[in-house]
Amino acid sequence: MKKVYIETMGCQMNKSDAERMFGMLEHLGYYQTEEAKDADMLIINTCSVRQLSEDKAFSAIGVWGKWKKEKPDLKIIFAGCVAQQVGKRIFARAPYVDLVLGTQRLYELPNLVKRIEAGERIVSTNEEQFEEYDIQINRVKSVNAWVPIMEGCNNFCSYCIVPYTRGRERSRNPELILTEIKKALSEGFKEITLLGQNVDSYGKGLVKTENGFKTTIDNVWATDDEGKTINLSWLLRKINALEGKFRIRFVTSYPTDITDELIDTVIELDKVCEYFHIPMQHSDDYTLKKMNRKYDYATYKRIADHVRSRVKDVTITSDFIAGFPGETEEQFQTMLDRMEELELDYSNTAAYSPRERTVAAKWTDLYVDEDVKTERLARLNEKNRDCCLKSNQKYLGRELEVLIENFEDRGEKGTVITGRTRNNKIVHIPHDKDLTGEFVMVKITNARTWYLNGELI
């Protein structure tokens, strides 16, 4: 057998793609290695959300190119979002690359590998999605299984490259999703996280045929045999009905796509966790409009307040960008003030990074100075820390169910088990036995910025 090494950058969707690559390659006689230098095939699974990630990808394959001089039969595959974005231009920058694999051609990988093994150099970045089929998935050993249910985005936010790298919204065949989840549960996974750039749009584009379902980019909604609309709520109910004790999460939600039906579903289903990730990106109305986000602050707050009022102990997390083109100090301060007003439990933060083909990247005359962006990001992170600590302090003295994810020996400090509550709070618990994969009841004894401390009940 031959060895393959995959280096994955970026989001959970990329990590899920890597698990699928490993599964497909095993059928071609490859097995996974953790040592890149020992591999017969090297794959970099890239992220293009920010320039830093793109630069890291080219830096990594630069090293691989030197290895190939000593090992001419080494195959190098450049995959993921940067591959989709840059295409054949990669060959000019990295002539040692054998295959450029776009995000929408993932399931073509086995055929393409056979061709590069025969000596071809190939670019496969066609935006027409290669039809999915039921494949083996070699999941990373864990408690949680990532399961993509849709891909792509139709919103075209002015700063975001996703519609250009992941394409338009496409929902996966529900039969394949349910088959994948059943297999993950049979392998011992205790948490299923449904993935999508706009996960609330699941079902859009599905067309029912005599042989099952067909995936399209059309703005249509399929119905099941009972006439019920196939959407995220429908899928959650199907998954919740599967046997066994496990949890269900879903990310990411576009604010205005969250419906009362979805909230009702979260409340009613015992396996669906009380957790919503709702990216806001900014809270100044003028900036939101320039970002092409389809809501203002009042609308977002109304949605967040509605979710909080209905879902007990819900955690709401978000995303924010510092230094968007044209952002003034006053607009930035508005964002800080409103983060606190929203009582967000946690936020992903980043400084604005111009991305090729996006509208905002053309506003060079409005770019915020790099030193100012860095300083604002630091203040944004400080506000995020304050919000996280206040959120965690609400749980002092509470008794919560925790799914244990790992066991760690900390030397003189003893052994600790770590897990998550249903609403996604990390909890560290002193314990001398590995309980990974078990559900335990814990009393919260201390609140830190990023985690809680607890003791087994």
C-alpha positions in Angstrom: 0.0 0.0 0.0 1.0 3.6 -0.6 0.9 6.4 2.0 -1.1 9.6 1.7 -0.8 12.7 3.9 -3.4 15.4 4.0 -2.9 18.8 5.5 -6.2 20.6 6.1 -6.7 24.3 6.7 -9.8 26.3 7.5 -13.3 25.3 8.5 -15.1 22.1 9.5 -16.3 21.7 5.9 -12.7 21.3 4.9 -12.1 18.8 7.7 -15.1 16.8 6.5 -13.8 16.9 2.9 -10.5 15.5 4.1 -12.3 12.5 5.8 -14.0 11.8 2.5 -10.7 12.0 0.6 -9.1 9.4 2.9 -12.1 7.1 2.4 -11.9 7.3 -1.4 -8.1 6.9 -1.5 -8.2 3.8 0.6 -9.9 2.0 -2.2 -7.0 3.0 -4.5 -4.4 1.4 -2.1 -3.5 4.4 0.0 -3.4 4.6 3.7 -3.1 7.6 6.0 0.2 8.6 7.4 0.9 11.4 10.0 4.5 11.9 8.6 4.4 14.1 5.5 7.9 13.3 4.4 7.2 9.5 4.3 4.1 9.9 2.0 3.8 8.9 -1.6 1.0 11.5 -2.1 0.7 14.9 -0.4 -2.6 16.8 -0.4 -3.1 20.3 0.9 -6.8 21.1 1.5 -6.8 24.9 1.4 -8.9 27.8 2.9 -9.2 31.1 1.1 -11.3 33.1 3.7 -8.2 35.2 4.6 -5.0 36.0 2.9 -2.9 34.5 5.7 -4.4 31.0 5.1 -3.7 31.2 1.4 -0.1 32.3 2.1 0.4 29.3 4.5 -0.9 26.9 1.8 1.7 28.1 -0.8 4.4 28.1 1.8 3.6 24.5 2.7 3.7 23.2 -0.9 6.9 25.1 -1.5 8.6 22.7 1.0 6.9 19.8 -0.7 8.2 20.9 -4.1 11.8 20.6 -2.8 11.0 17.1 -1.5 9.8 16.2 -5.0 13.2 16.9 -6.5 14.6 14.1 -4.3 11.5 11.9 -4.9 10.3 12.4 -8.5 7.4 9.9 -8.1 5.8 11.9 -5.3 2.4 13.2 -6.2 1.2 16.6 -4.9 -2.5 17.7 -5.0 -3.6 21.2 -4.3 -7.2 21.1 -3.2 -9.9 23.2 -1.5 -11.1 26.8 -1.8 -7.8 28.3 -3.0 -7.6 25.6 -5.7 -11.2 26.5 -6.9 -10.3 30.2 -6.8 -6.9 30.2 -8.5 -7.2 27.2 -10.9 -4.5 26.6 -13.4 -2.6 29.6 -12.3 -1.2 27.4 -9.5 0.9 25.6 -12.1 2.8 28.8 -12.8 3.5 29.4 -9.2 4.0 25.7 -8.2 5.0 23.7 -11.3 5.6 20.6 -9.2 1.8 20.2 -8.4 0.2 17.3 -10.2 -3.5 18.0 -9.6 -5.5 21.1 -8.8 -8.8 19.9 -7.3 -11.7 22.3 -6.8 -14.3 22.1 -4.1 -17.0 21.0 -6.4 -15.1 18.1 -7.9 -14.3 16.2 -4.7 -16.0 13.0 -5.7 -14.0 12.9 -9.0 -10.8 12.3 -6.9 -10.5 8.5 -7.6 -10.5 9.0 -11.4 -8.2 11.9 -11.2 -5.7 10.1 -9.0 -5.5 7.2 -11.5 -4.7 9.8 -14.3 -2.0 11.6 -12.4 -0.4 8.3 -11.5 -0.2 7.7 -15.2 1.7 10.9 -15.7 -1.0 13.5 -16.4 -1.1 17.0 -14.8 -4.7 18.1 -14.3 -6.9 21.0 -13.3 -10.4 20.1 -12.2 -12.2 23.2 -11.0 -15.4 23.0 -13.1 -18.2 24.7 -11.2 -20.6 22.0 -12.3 -20.7 19.7 -9.3 -19.5 16.2 -9.7 -22.3 13.9 -8.7 -22.0 12.5 -5.2 -22.2 8.8 -4.4 -22.1 6.7 -1.3 -18.5 6.4 -0.2 -16.4 5.2 2.7 -15.5 8.0 5.1 -12.4 7.6 7.3 -13.4 9.9 10.2 -10.9 11.3 12.7 -11.4 9.4 15.9 -13.5 11.6 18.0 -16.9 11.9 19.8 -18.3 14.3 17.2 -19.0 13.5 13.5 -19.1 16.4 11.0 -21.8 15.8 8.4 -22.2 18.3 5.6 -25.8 18.7 4.5 -25.4 21.5 2.0 -22.7 23.6 0.4 -22.4 27.0 -1.2 -23.9 30.4 -0.6 -26.3 32.7 -2.6 -25.9 35.9 -0.4 -22.7 37.4 -1.9 -21.6 39.4 1.1 -19.2 42.1 -0.2 -16.2 40.7 1.7 -16.8 37.0 1.3 -15.1 34.6 -1.2 -17.4 31.6 -0.4 -19.9 32.0 -3.3 -16.9 31.9 -5.7 -15.1 29.0 -4.1 -18.0 26.8 -2.9 -20.5 27.9 -5.5 -24.3 28.4 -5.2 -26.3 26.7 -2.5 -26.8 23.0 -3.1 -28.5 20.6 -0.7 -27.3 17.0 -0.3 -29.5 14.0 -1.0 -31.3 13.3 2.4 -31.0 9.6 1.8 -27.2 9.8 1.6 -27.1 12.1 4.7 -29.1 9.6 6.8 -27.1 6.7 5.6 -23.9 8.6 6.6 -25.3 9.4 10.1 -26.4 5.9 10.8 -22.9 4.6 9.9 -21.3 7.3 12.2 -23.6 6.3 15.1 -22.8 2.6 14.5 -19.1 3.5 14.8 -19.6 5.0 18.2 -19.9 8.7 17.5 -22.1 10.4 20.1 -22.6 13.8 18.5 -23.7 14.7 14.9 -22.9 18.2 13.7 -24.7 19.2 10.5 -22.6 21.6 8.4 -23.5 24.2 5.8 -22.5 27.7 4.9 -26.2 28.5 5.3 -27.5 25.4 7.0 -31.0 26.9 7.4 -31.4 26.8 3.6 -31.2 23.0 3.6 -33.8 21.4 1.2 -33.6 24.3 -1.3 -32.7 22.9 -4.7 -33.7 19.3 -4.0 -35.9 17.7 -6.7 -37.6 14.4 -6.1 -37.3 11.8 -8.9 -38.3 8.2 -9.4 -34.8 7.1 -8.2 -34.6 9.3 -5.1 -33.4 12.9 -5.1 -31.5 15.1 -7.5 -29.4 18.1 -6.3 -29.8 21.4 -8.2 -29.1 25.0 -7.6 -32.7 26.0 -8.3 -34.6 27.9 -5.7 -37.2 25.2 -5.1 -38.2 23.0 -2.2 -39.0 19.3 -2.5 -41.7 17.5 -0.5 -41.7 14.0 0.9 -44.4 11.4 0.3 -46.6 12.9 2.9 -46.4 16.4 1.3 -44.2 17.9 4.0 -41.5 20.3 2.9 -38.0 18.9 3.1 -36.1 21.5 5.0 -33.7 21.6 8.0 -36.5 21.0 10.5 -37.7 18.0 8.5 -34.1 16.6 8.5 -33.6 17.2 12.2 -36.8 15.2 12.9 -35.6 12.3 10.7 -32.2 12.2 12.6 -33.8 12.7 16.0 -35.9 9.6 15.3 -32.8 7.3 15.0 -32.2 5.0 17.9 -29.6 5.6 20.6 -28.5 8.4 22.9 -26.6 11.1 20.9 -26.7 14.8 20.3 -27.4 16.9 17.2 -26.0 20.3 16.4 -26.1 22.5 13.2 -24.0 25.4 11.9 -24.1 28.0 10.4 -27.3 30.0 10.5 -27.9 33.1 8.4 -29.9 35.5 10.8 -33.0 36.1 8.7 -33.3 32.4 7.7 -34.1 31.3 11.3 -37.8 30.5 11.3 -40.3 29.8 14.1 -40.6 26.3 12.7 -36.8 25.8 13.3 -37.0 27.2 16.8 -40.0 25.0 17.6 -38.0 22.0 16.3 -35.1 22.7 18.6 -37.4 23.0 21.6 -39.4 19.8 20.8 -36.6 17.4 19.8 -34.7 15.9 22.8 -31.5 15.2 20.9 -31.1 18.7 19.2 -28.9 21.0 21.3 -29.7 24.4 22.5 -27.1 26.2 20.4 -27.3 28.7 17.5 -24.3 30.1 15.7 -25.6 33.3 14.1 -22.9 35.4 12.4 -23.5 39.1 12.6 -20.2 40.4 11.2 -20.9 44.0 12.3 -23.5 45.9 14.2 -23.4 49.3 12.6 -26.2 49.6 10.1 -24.3 51.5 7.5 -21.4 49.0 7.6 -23.9 46.1 7.4 -25.4 47.6 4.3 -21.9 48.0 2.8 -21.2 44.3 3.7 -24.4 43.4 1.8 -25.8 41.7 4.9 -29.6 41.6 4.5 -30.6 42.9 8.0 -29.9 45.8 10.3 -29.0 45.8 14.0 -32.6 46.0 15.1 -33.6 43.0 13.0 -30.7 40.9 14.3 -31.4 41.8 17.9 -35.1 40.9 17.5 -34.1 37.5 16.1 -31.5 36.9 18.9 -34.0 38.0 21.6 -36.7 35.8 20.1 -34.4 32.8 20.2 -33.4 33.5 23.8 -37.0 34.0 25.0 -38.1 30.7 23.6 -35.1 28.3 24.0 -34.1 27.7 27.6 -30.3 28.0 28.3 -29.6 28.6 24.7 -26.1 29.6 23.7 -25.8 32.2 20.8 -22.5 32.7 19.2 -21.5 35.0 16.4 -18.8 36.3 14.0 -17.4 39.8 13.8 -14.9 41.6 11.4 -12.7 44.5 12.5 -11.4 47.1 10.1 -13.9 46.6 7.2 -13.2 49.2 4.4 -14.4 52.6 5.5 -15.0 51.6 9.1 -14.7 54.7 11.4 -13.8 54.6 15.1 -17.4 55.5 15.9 -18.7 52.6 13.9 -16.3 50.2 15.5 -17.2 51.4 19.0 -20.9 50.9 18.1 -20.0 47.3 17.4 -18.3 46.8 20.8 -21.2 48.4 22.6 -23.8 46.2 20.8 -21.9 43.0 21.4 -22.4 43.6 25.1 -26.0 44.6 24.6 -26.7 41.4 22.7 -25.2 39.3 25.6 -23.5 37.0 23.1 -21.9 33.9 24.6 -18.9 33.8 22.3 -17.8 35.3 18.9 -15.2 34.4 16.3 -13.2 37.5 15.4 -11.0 38.5 12.6 -9.5 41.6 10.9 -10.8 42.3 7.4 -8.8 40.6 4.7 -9.5 41.6 1.0 -10.3 38.6 -1.2 -10.0 38.4 -4.9 -13.3 38.9 -6.9 -15.2 40.3 -4.0 -16.8 43.8 -4.2 -15.1 45.1 -1.0 -11.6 44.2 -2.3 -12.0 46.9 -4.9 -12.5 49.7 -2.3 -8.8 50.2 -1.9 -9.2 53.9 -1.1 -11.3 52.9 1.9 -8.9 50.4 3.4 -8.2 50.8 7.1 -4.6 51.1 8.1 -3.1 47.8 9.1 -1.9 49.1 12.5 -5.4 50.4 13.2 -7.0 47.1 12.2 -4.6 45.3 14.5 -5.4 47.6 17.4 -9.2 47.3 16.8 -9.0 43.5 16.6 -7.2 43.5 20.0 -10.1 45.5 21.5 -12.6 43.3 19.8 -11.0 40.3 21.3 -11.0 41.9 24.7 -14.8 42.6 24.5 -15.3 39.0 23.4 -13.4 37.8 26.5 -15.7 40.0 28.7 -18.8 38.6 27.0 -17.6 35.0 27.4 -16.8 35.3 31.1 -20.2 36.9 31.8 -21.9 34.1 29.9 -20.0 31.4 31.8 -20.7 32.9 35.2 -24.4 32.3 34.7 -23.8 28.6 35.2 -22.0 28.6 38.5 -23.7 26.1 40.8 -25.8 24.6 38.0 -26.0 20.8 37.4 -25.5 20.1 33.7 -25.2 17.1 31.4 -21.7 16.9 29.8 -20.6 14.7 27.0 -16.9 13.8 27.7 -14.6 14.3 24.7 -11.1 13.5 26.1 -9.0 12.5 29.0 -5.7 14.2 29.8 -2.9 13.5 32.3 -1.6 16.9 33.5 1.2 15.6 35.6 1.4 17.0 39.1 -2.1 18.6 38.5 -3.6 15.2 38.1 -5.9 13.8 35.4 -8.8 15.7 33.9 -11.7 14.8 31.7 -13.1 17.5 29.4 -16.4 17.7 27.6 -19.3 19.9 26.5 -22.7 20.8 27.8 -25.7 20.6 25.4 -25.3 24.3 24.9 -21.7 24.0 23.9 -19.9 25.1 27.1 -16.5 23.4 27.6 -16.2 21.9 31.1 -13.0 20.5 32.8 -13.5 17.9 35.5 -10.9 16.3 37.8 -11.2 12.5 37.4 -8.9 9.5 37.4 -10.7 7.5 34.7 -11.1 8.0 31.0 -14.9 8.5 30.4 -14.6 9.7 26.7 -17.9 9.2 24.9 -19.9 9.0 28.1 -22.7 11.3 29.2 -22.2 12.5 32.9 -23.9 14.9 35.2 -21.6 17.7 36.5 -22.0 20.5 39.0 -20.3 23.7 37.9 -17.8 25.0 40.5 -15.9 27.7 38.7 -16.3 29.9 35.6 -13.3 31.0 33.5 -13.2 33.0 30.4 -13.1 30.1 27.9 -14.4 27.2 30.0 -16.1 26.0 33.2 -14.8 23.8 36.0 -17.0 21.2 37.5 -17.2 18.0 39.6 -19.0 14.8 38.9 -22.3 14.4 40.7 
